[in-house]
Amino acid sequence: MPTVDQGVDWGDIPTWLSSIATVGALLFAALAALAAQRVYRIESERDRVNAEQRKEQEAYLRRTQAALVSAWWGHEAGAWGAFVRNASETPVYQASLTVLDVHDPDVHERVDLPVIPPAGEPMFRPTGLTDGGGAGADYRVEITFTDSAGARWIRDQQGRLSELRPEVVIWADERRARALRGFASEFLATHGVKVRFRTGRIEALRDDLLGGQEAPDILVGPHDWLGRLVRAGAVEPLVMSQRRREGFLPEAVAAMTHQGELYGVPYALDTAVLLRHTGLAPEQPATFEELLATGQALRAEGRADEVLAMQVGPDGDAYYMYPILVAAGGRLFDRNRGGVLDPSAVAVDAPETVAAFDRFRDLGARGTGVLRREIDRERATELFAAGRTPYLICASRVLADLARAGLPFAVGPVPPFEGFPAVRAFSSVHGFFLTRHGPNKTIAQDLAVHYLTRTEVALALYEAQPRPPALRLALEQVVDTDPRVAAFAAECRNGDLMPSVPEMPDVWRLLGRAEADLIAGADTAATVRQLAQGLRSALGARRSAPAPRAGV
């Protein structure tokens, strides 16, 4: 009879015991590893906390002496001046006292003290400044010094104490860096700090700041960056009194203000204008048609190669195209009730703007060929400087080079097409932004707000790179001496401030692309339709309401 299998053979007892022991060993090893990892984490966290505590203690000890050094404005024995006191037990060295008028950067005085010994009572250093109307309320004293351990400190005019880093870092394009280098170095040398510039295309520098890899102390750039920089938390508001703000053109302050906060120190104005070679075109054209006729006649006579030079390039350059669009009766945005351009009201597909784009397209490859994508920034400038075109639509960047070359030229507005009102181009305000994560913010603010805003510095910056200054006193002086700068400044002030919403880089990119396509001969209706869709998508904007031509 067959034997019935009663179950599975699970092996003998020794094998089972061996297996259990192996599993137990593995579990014990795993538990031991987890415990070791936990101990490691605890020890690592303890080391980190201890390191932070040591760092805090070291920082506290470093500040102990510095916190006992102070300076203030006051009166003694019939004179006004600066009091300074070192209440610590050891001397401080290389001290510099700067007396500042809170409202007027042109009023200042500096006192250098090689050493400030410990003392129970403050020392008094009289200055040549008056008492500010009897109360001395308009003056503050800033002091920089080196403590006994070799660390450099600044106590600013509000009394805030900060340790100075060895250098202030400024990001700017090469041209602005050259203009700023000497003045920044002179100022910072008085505080025992050096200046270091990083130069490049300003758009690339802006993008690097927004990328968060590193941050300068000061970024130089145009105001239309502001919305994007503020939204990213890359810049912070500046401290500037109302009376000092009034020393600038009101539109310059408005350009650097976002949601009621001043985020930049205005430096200079700029816009797109018509430069006219007076040897070829002695008179300012009244209309765009007159401009074209003059240029075409000169080209027919062999005296010019181009009717008009304007940088376009393969991707377009909408900043310079915009005044022609306005000249032809078009508009990018409608205005709000206050008369300010409103980026939420896109008007590029309004009938009158479509007609303006048609006029612009006629200047390209499928029309008169006046504008070409082959003409980039360098080529446009070269043509004008060589006297091979009577007109150049450009901004201030070329003024100094043309003047040094002795070229006979004049500055005027881009003229409107016949039957349209005067052109209001976009105006930009360039300035100094204080970054939120800059390592040397206290001295950087002092440099931007209290030094670079002095009239003598603004005039010197103008000499290095002629742009209409945003500082009233400096502007008044330069317009009295140079009619071309006076005309340029008038166009800057006549223009519309560029919007500074965060999406402005997208606006310029889309408009530049449409410009390049139209010059190449693309269909106007299709190009404008695509542009309008892109702008509304980028801006979250609505369709513009119809507007009369005279309201452009």
VEXVOLUM-626169 format. One record per residue (C-alpha): residue in three letters; x, y, z. Coordinates in nm, 3 decimals. Layout:
BEGIN
residu;xx;yy;zz
ala;X;Y;Z
...
//
This chain:
BEGIN
residu;xx;yy;zz
met;0.000;0.000;0.000
pro;0.152;0.339;-0.099
thr;0.285;0.563;0.181
val;0.111;0.899;0.212
asp;0.342;1.205;0.243
gln;0.249;1.358;0.578
gly;0.424;1.699;0.522
val;0.723;1.892;0.398
asp;1.073;1.820;0.527
trp;1.174;2.141;0.707
gly;1.522;2.022;0.785
asp;1.687;1.924;1.108
ile;1.710;2.125;1.430
pro;2.082;2.222;1.399
thr;2.013;2.381;1.060
trp;1.725;2.576;1.202
leu;1.931;2.699;1.495
ser;2.210;2.804;1.263
ser;1.968;2.996;1.042
ile;1.809;3.170;1.337
ala;2.152;3.271;1.466
thr;2.247;3.415;1.126
val;1.927;3.615;1.102
gly;1.976;3.738;1.457
ala;2.330;3.846;1.377
leu;2.210;4.036;1.073
leu;1.935;4.204;1.273
phe;2.181;4.296;1.546
ala;2.422;4.440;1.289
ala;2.141;4.643;1.131
leu;2.030;4.773;1.470
ala;2.387;4.853;1.559
ala;2.430;5.042;1.228
leu;2.110;5.239;1.291
ala;2.225;5.320;1.643
ala;2.567;5.426;1.517
gln;2.405;5.643;1.251
arg;2.183;5.801;1.513
val;2.481;5.867;1.740
tyr;2.668;6.014;1.443
arg;2.379;6.247;1.366
ile;2.357;6.354;1.728
glu;2.732;6.415;1.745
ser;2.730;6.599;1.412
glu;2.445;6.821;1.526
arg;2.625;6.882;1.856
asp;2.942;6.977;1.664
arg;2.742;7.208;1.439
val;2.573;7.377;1.734
asn;2.905;7.412;1.912
ala;3.064;7.558;1.598
glu;2.780;7.807;1.565
gln;2.808;7.897;1.931
arg;3.183;7.945;1.896
lys;3.124;8.160;1.588
glu;2.865;8.367;1.773
gln;3.097;8.402;2.070
glu;3.383;8.509;1.847
ala;3.156;8.761;1.673
tyr;3.041;8.890;2.011
leu;3.399;8.930;2.132
arg;3.494;9.101;1.807
arg;3.214;9.352;1.852
thr;3.285;9.415;2.221
gln;3.544;9.687;2.163
ala;3.383;9.825;1.847
ala;3.051;9.868;2.026
leu;3.219;10.108;2.268
val;3.332;10.348;1.995
ser;3.085;10.614;1.886
ala;3.063;10.957;1.727
trp;2.798;11.226;1.709
trp;2.734;11.587;1.608
gly;2.724;11.846;1.881
his;2.820;12.184;2.022
glu;3.100;12.285;2.258
ala;3.256;12.619;2.355
gly;3.069;12.812;2.091
ala;3.153;12.578;1.802
trp;2.977;12.295;1.626
gly;3.159;11.977;1.541
ala;3.201;11.604;1.591
phe;3.231;11.430;1.925
val;3.407;11.093;1.930
arg;3.454;10.855;2.221
asn;3.642;10.532;2.271
ala;3.499;10.386;2.591
ser;3.695;10.060;2.560
glu;4.023;9.979;2.733
thr;4.245;9.979;2.422
pro;4.303;10.227;2.138
val;4.142;10.211;1.794
tyr;4.328;10.320;1.483
gln;4.292;10.474;1.134
ala;3.971;10.647;1.229
ser;3.784;10.867;0.984
leu;3.497;11.092;1.087
thr;3.266;11.211;0.811
val;3.013;11.480;0.893
leu;2.715;11.454;0.657
asp;2.418;11.675;0.589
val;2.121;11.440;0.597
his;1.954;11.622;0.310
asp;2.238;11.753;0.094
pro;2.523;11.522;-0.015
asp;2.725;11.824;-0.132
val;2.763;11.939;0.230
his;3.019;11.727;0.411
glu;3.348;11.740;0.594
arg;3.600;11.475;0.691
val;3.834;11.450;0.989
asp;4.110;11.184;1.003
leu;4.234;11.058;1.338
pro;4.536;10.822;1.335
val;4.446;10.691;1.681
ile;4.163;10.733;1.932
pro;4.290;10.644;2.278
pro;4.066;10.507;2.553
ala;3.900;10.788;2.743
gly;3.623;10.843;2.990
glu;3.514;11.160;2.818
pro;3.457;11.223;2.445
met;3.698;11.423;2.230
phe;3.560;11.720;2.035
arg;3.670;11.804;1.680
pro;3.527;12.133;1.548
thr;3.437;12.157;1.178
gly;3.378;12.440;0.937
leu;3.012;12.348;0.898
thr;2.735;12.563;1.038
asp;2.484;12.442;1.291
gly;2.206;12.378;1.039
gly;1.982;12.662;1.153
gly;2.061;12.657;1.524
ala;1.965;12.304;1.623
gly;2.228;12.104;1.437
ala;1.955;11.863;1.337
asp;2.062;11.833;0.974
tyr;2.402;11.681;1.046
arg;2.511;11.329;1.136
val;2.853;11.179;1.196
glu;2.975;10.855;1.047
ile;3.292;10.691;1.176
thr;3.511;10.413;1.041
phe;3.801;10.267;1.241
thr;4.022;9.965;1.298
asp;3.999;9.788;1.633
ser;4.293;9.652;1.831
ala;4.252;9.310;1.668
gly;4.282;9.459;1.315
ala;3.914;9.437;1.219
arg;3.765;9.733;1.032
trp;3.430;9.878;1.145
ile;3.179;10.144;1.045
arg;2.917;10.314;1.257
asp;2.688;10.484;1.009
gln;2.497;10.808;1.048
gln;2.205;10.621;1.205
gly;2.440;10.476;1.466
arg;2.434;10.121;1.328
leu;2.758;9.927;1.374
ser;2.881;9.689;1.101
glu;3.207;9.513;1.036
leu;3.359;9.617;0.705
arg;3.463;9.354;0.456
pro;3.788;9.414;0.263
glu;3.610;9.515;-0.057
val;3.290;9.645;-0.210
val;3.182;9.458;-0.522
ile;3.009;9.647;-0.804
trp;2.864;9.485;-1.115
ala;2.835;9.707;-1.422
asp;2.906;9.710;-1.792
glu;3.260;9.810;-1.889
arg;3.172;10.165;-1.991
arg;3.000;10.245;-1.662
ala;3.272;10.066;-1.467
arg;3.536;10.289;-1.625
ala;3.334;10.595;-1.528
leu;3.282;10.478;-1.170
arg;3.615;10.318;-1.092
gly;3.812;10.625;-0.988
phe;3.539;10.780;-0.777
ala;3.446;10.459;-0.597
ser;3.812;10.386;-0.523
glu;3.869;10.737;-0.388
phe;3.571;10.714;-0.156
leu;3.639;10.364;-0.029
ala;4.008;10.432;0.029
thr;3.907;10.676;0.302
his;3.733;10.386;0.476
gly;4.013;10.135;0.427
val;3.808;9.933;0.178
lys;3.886;9.844;-0.183
val;3.646;9.829;-0.476
arg;3.624;9.538;-0.717
phe;3.429;9.550;-1.042
arg;3.283;9.266;-1.238
thr;3.196;9.375;-1.589
gly;2.994;9.225;-1.871
arg;2.667;9.267;-2.058
ile;2.433;9.423;-1.808
glu;2.156;9.175;-1.891
ala;2.392;8.886;-1.819
leu;2.495;9.042;-1.487
arg;2.130;9.087;-1.393
asp;2.053;8.725;-1.477
asp;2.350;8.606;-1.269
leu;2.218;8.799;-0.970
leu;1.872;8.651;-1.019
gly;2.032;8.307;-1.049
gly;2.151;8.343;-0.691
gln;2.504;8.210;-0.738
glu;2.659;8.522;-0.586
ala;2.563;8.880;-0.516
pro;2.751;9.208;-0.554
asp;2.700;9.496;-0.314
ile;2.584;9.729;-0.592
leu;2.432;9.653;-0.933
val;2.422;9.926;-1.198
gly;2.136;9.907;-1.445
pro;1.815;10.055;-1.588
his;1.497;10.100;-1.392
asp;1.286;9.860;-1.600
trp;1.462;9.574;-1.417
leu;1.306;9.684;-1.091
gly;0.989;9.477;-1.083
arg;1.175;9.158;-1.157
leu;1.452;9.230;-0.904
val;1.205;9.312;-0.629
arg;0.989;9.008;-0.697
ala;1.297;8.786;-0.673
gly;1.404;8.949;-0.344
ala;1.737;9.047;-0.502
val;1.737;9.415;-0.399
glu;1.624;9.610;-0.097
pro;1.496;9.963;-0.028
leu;1.735;10.250;0.032
val;1.735;10.502;0.314
met;1.716;10.855;0.169
ser;1.550;11.161;0.318
gln;1.267;11.332;0.136
arg;1.469;11.651;0.093
arg;1.753;11.455;-0.061
arg;1.512;11.284;-0.300
glu;1.397;11.627;-0.409
gly;1.749;11.691;-0.536
phe;1.673;11.451;-0.822
leu;1.435;11.490;-1.113
pro;1.091;11.367;-0.996
glu;1.060;11.122;-1.286
ala;1.398;10.971;-1.194
val;1.283;10.906;-0.838
ala;0.952;10.770;-0.965
ala;1.135;10.530;-1.196
met;1.336;10.386;-0.907
thr;1.034;10.354;-0.678
his;0.830;10.035;-0.649
gln;0.520;10.003;-0.432
gly;0.614;10.318;-0.244
glu;0.974;10.214;-0.168
leu;1.287;10.364;-0.324
tyr;1.503;10.078;-0.450
gly;1.766;10.259;-0.654
val;1.972;10.577;-0.656
pro;1.902;10.752;-0.989
tyr;2.218;10.820;-1.186
ala;2.140;10.922;-1.545
leu;1.863;10.943;-1.804
asp;1.851;10.787;-2.149
thr;1.618;10.750;-2.444
ala;1.615;10.684;-2.817
val;1.665;10.999;-3.026
leu;1.745;11.097;-3.383
leu;2.109;11.189;-3.433
arg;2.155;11.402;-3.744
his;2.480;11.449;-3.936
thr;2.461;11.825;-3.992
gly;2.699;11.811;-4.287
leu;2.451;11.592;-4.471
ala;2.119;11.703;-4.321
pro;2.146;12.060;-4.187
glu;1.784;12.079;-4.069
gln;1.581;11.863;-3.834
pro;1.312;11.684;-4.041
ala;0.958;11.784;-3.947
thr;0.811;11.449;-4.052
phe;0.932;11.097;-4.105
glu;0.848;11.131;-4.474
glu;1.084;11.430;-4.493
leu;1.354;11.224;-4.322
leu;1.314;10.946;-4.578
ala;1.316;11.190;-4.871
thr;1.637;11.355;-4.753
gly;1.811;11.023;-4.700
gln;1.698;10.885;-5.034
ala;1.817;11.197;-5.217
leu;2.160;11.174;-5.052
arg;2.186;10.808;-5.142
ala;2.086;10.880;-5.503
glu;2.363;11.144;-5.517
gly;2.617;10.895;-5.384
arg;2.674;11.094;-5.068
ala;2.525;10.828;-4.841
asp;2.504;10.450;-4.836
glu;2.199;10.431;-4.611
val;1.890;10.646;-4.578
leu;1.877;10.581;-4.204
ala;2.086;10.370;-3.966
met;1.921;10.185;-3.680
gln;2.041;9.874;-3.502
val;1.818;9.575;-3.569
gly;2.019;9.253;-3.580
pro;1.876;8.903;-3.625
asp;1.652;8.927;-3.316
gly;1.547;9.290;-3.346
asp;1.597;9.568;-3.091
ala;1.257;9.696;-2.983
tyr;1.390;9.990;-2.779
tyr;1.488;10.168;-3.102
met;1.196;10.039;-3.306
tyr;0.941;10.172;-3.055
pro;0.965;10.545;-3.147
ile;0.902;10.459;-3.515
leu;0.594;10.261;-3.413
val;0.470;10.562;-3.214
ala;0.563;10.796;-3.502
ala;0.333;10.594;-3.727
gly;0.038;10.621;-3.487
gly;0.084;10.296;-3.294
arg;0.108;10.220;-2.926
leu;0.225;9.930;-2.716
phe;0.000;9.989;-2.415
asp;-0.295;10.213;-2.333
arg;-0.273;10.468;-2.053
asn;-0.448;10.462;-1.718
arg;-0.652;10.752;-1.582
gly;-0.334;10.918;-1.459
gly;-0.192;10.921;-1.811
val;0.069;10.653;-1.735
leu;0.125;10.357;-1.966
asp;-0.060;10.052;-1.835
pro;0.102;9.714;-1.921
ser;-0.226;9.539;-1.839
ala;-0.384;9.706;-2.143
val;-0.205;9.565;-2.449
ala;-0.275;9.775;-2.758
val;-0.056;9.618;-3.027
asp;-0.357;9.477;-3.214
ala;-0.564;9.794;-3.200
pro;-0.648;9.893;-3.562
glu;-0.431;10.205;-3.556
thr;-0.135;10.007;-3.420
val;-0.175;9.738;-3.687
ala;-0.166;10.018;-3.945
ala;0.149;10.153;-3.779
phe;0.312;9.809;-3.800
asp;0.224;9.809;-4.170
arg;0.408;10.139;-4.214
phe;0.702;9.997;-4.024
arg;0.704;9.684;-4.243
asp;0.722;9.908;-4.551
leu;1.065;10.021;-4.430
gly;1.195;9.663;-4.453
ala;1.291;9.410;-4.718
arg;0.949;9.402;-4.889
gly;0.932;9.782;-4.905
thr;1.196;10.054;-4.928
gly;1.475;9.849;-4.767
val;1.562;10.134;-4.530
leu;1.585;9.895;-4.234
arg;1.773;9.564;-4.253
arg;1.846;9.289;-4.007
glu;2.208;9.290;-4.125
ile;2.255;9.630;-3.954
asp;2.348;9.558;-3.594
arg;2.466;9.791;-3.318
glu;2.825;9.822;-3.437
arg;2.740;9.860;-3.804
ala;2.478;10.129;-3.740
thr;2.725;10.333;-3.537
glu;3.004;10.287;-3.792
leu;2.784;10.409;-4.078
phe;2.695;10.729;-3.895
ala;3.045;10.795;-3.763
ala;3.185;10.752;-4.116
gly;2.936;11.000;-4.260
arg;2.769;10.735;-4.477
thr;2.417;10.802;-4.347
pro;2.254;11.129;-4.246
tyr;2.054;10.982;-3.957
leu;2.103;10.741;-3.669
ile;1.835;10.638;-3.420
cys;2.031;10.567;-3.107
ala;2.067;10.630;-2.732
ser;2.333;10.824;-2.544
arg;2.602;10.558;-2.560
val;2.754;10.706;-2.879
leu;2.754;11.074;-2.782
ala;3.100;11.081;-2.625
asp;3.268;10.888;-2.908
leu;3.107;11.105;-3.177
ala;3.201;11.425;-2.995
arg;3.563;11.313;-2.950
ala;3.580;11.227;-3.320
gly;3.473;11.581;-3.404
leu;3.171;11.465;-3.602
pro;2.924;11.746;-3.677
phe;2.594;11.621;-3.542
ala;2.280;11.739;-3.369
val;2.026;11.572;-3.143
gly;1.651;11.581;-3.201
pro;1.335;11.374;-3.165
val;1.235;11.096;-3.400
pro;0.983;11.285;-3.618
pro;0.625;11.163;-3.657
phe;0.472;11.052;-3.983
glu;0.261;11.323;-4.135
gly;-0.066;11.378;-3.952
phe;0.044;11.223;-3.622
pro;0.142;11.394;-3.294
ala;0.497;11.436;-3.164
val;0.673;11.115;-3.065
arg;0.713;11.019;-2.702
ala;0.979;10.749;-2.693
phe;1.054;10.531;-2.392
ser;1.278;10.695;-2.133
ser;1.498;10.493;-1.904
val;1.665;10.586;-1.578
his;1.991;10.419;-1.486
gly;2.087;10.386;-1.126
phe;2.259;10.202;-0.844
phe;2.071;9.911;-0.685
leu;2.170;9.790;-0.339
thr;2.143;9.411;-0.337
arg;1.974;9.228;-0.053
his;2.251;8.973;-0.003
gly;2.554;9.194;-0.063
pro;2.831;9.121;0.191
asn;2.921;9.487;0.255
lys;2.582;9.658;0.252
thr;2.644;9.940;0.501
ile;2.939;10.093;0.319
ala;2.775;10.014;-0.016
gln;2.471;10.222;0.079
asp;2.701;10.500;0.196
leu;2.884;10.491;-0.138
ala;2.564;10.494;-0.346
val;2.349;10.731;-0.140
his;2.599;10.973;0.013
tyr;2.893;10.987;-0.227
leu;2.786;10.911;-0.582
thr;2.498;11.157;-0.541
arg;2.727;11.456;-0.485
thr;2.714;11.716;-0.760
glu;3.090;11.709;-0.818
val;3.080;11.332;-0.862
ala;2.772;11.345;-1.086
leu;2.949;11.599;-1.309
ala;3.264;11.389;-1.321
leu;3.060;11.082;-1.413
tyr;2.895;11.285;-1.685
glu;3.236;11.386;-1.823
ala;3.341;11.022;-1.832
gln;3.017;10.913;-2.003
pro;2.788;11.194;-2.120
arg;2.435;11.107;-2.016
pro;2.189;11.362;-1.878
pro;2.238;11.343;-1.500
ala;1.939;11.262;-1.283
leu;2.065;11.506;-1.019
arg;1.905;11.847;-1.071
leu;2.210;12.065;-1.000
ala;2.434;11.858;-1.225
leu;2.179;11.856;-1.506
glu;2.136;12.233;-1.489
gln;2.510;12.279;-1.532
val;2.555;12.043;-1.827
val;2.256;12.167;-2.028
asp;2.393;12.522;-2.000
thr;2.722;12.419;-2.160
asp;2.625;12.165;-2.429
pro;2.321;12.220;-2.655
arg;2.329;11.861;-2.774
val;2.297;11.730;-2.419
ala;2.027;11.990;-2.355
ala;1.831;11.854;-2.651
phe;1.891;11.498;-2.538
ala;1.776;11.576;-2.184
ala;1.461;11.739;-2.321
glu;1.373;11.420;-2.510
cys;1.440;11.209;-2.200
arg;1.203;11.423;-1.998
asn;0.944;11.432;-2.277
gly;0.933;11.053;-2.305
asp;0.731;10.790;-2.122
leu;0.905;10.601;-1.846
met;0.944;10.240;-1.947
pro;0.719;10.016;-1.739
ser;0.913;9.816;-1.483
val;0.681;9.518;-1.439
pro;0.866;9.187;-1.388
glu;0.769;9.068;-1.736
met;0.943;9.350;-1.925
pro;1.226;9.124;-2.051
asp;0.957;8.909;-2.217
val;0.797;9.221;-2.365
trp;1.126;9.331;-2.523
arg;1.198;8.981;-2.654
leu;0.855;8.939;-2.815
leu;0.850;9.288;-2.963
gly;1.205;9.249;-3.097
arg;1.112;8.921;-3.262
ala;0.810;9.084;-3.429
glu;1.031;9.372;-3.545
ala;1.283;9.137;-3.707
asp;1.008;8.936;-3.875
leu;0.835;9.244;-4.017
ile;1.160;9.384;-4.152
ala;1.220;9.048;-4.321
gly;0.878;9.078;-4.487
ala;0.649;8.868;-4.266
asp;0.273;8.918;-4.294
thr;0.167;9.204;-4.069
ala;-0.166;9.061;-3.950
ala;-0.022;8.721;-3.858
thr;0.284;8.876;-3.689
val;0.078;9.119;-3.484
arg;-0.170;8.848;-3.385
gln;0.114;8.631;-3.256
leu;0.273;8.928;-3.078
ala;-0.053;9.021;-2.905
gln;-0.109;8.665;-2.788
gly;0.245;8.642;-2.655
leu;0.225;8.974;-2.469
arg;-0.111;8.894;-2.310
ser;0.013;8.554;-2.206
ala;0.331;8.701;-2.052
leu;0.160;8.994;-1.883
gly;-0.173;8.838;-1.795
ala;-0.310;9.140;-1.977
arg;-0.644;9.229;-2.121
arg;-0.729;9.359;-2.466
ser;-0.693;9.734;-2.498
ala;-1.000;9.945;-2.543
pro;-1.004;10.147;-2.865
ala;-0.830;10.482;-2.828
pro;-0.831;10.791;-3.050
arg;-0.518;10.860;-3.248
ala;-0.448;11.187;-3.069
gly;-0.426;11.005;-2.738
val;-0.112;10.814;-2.837
//
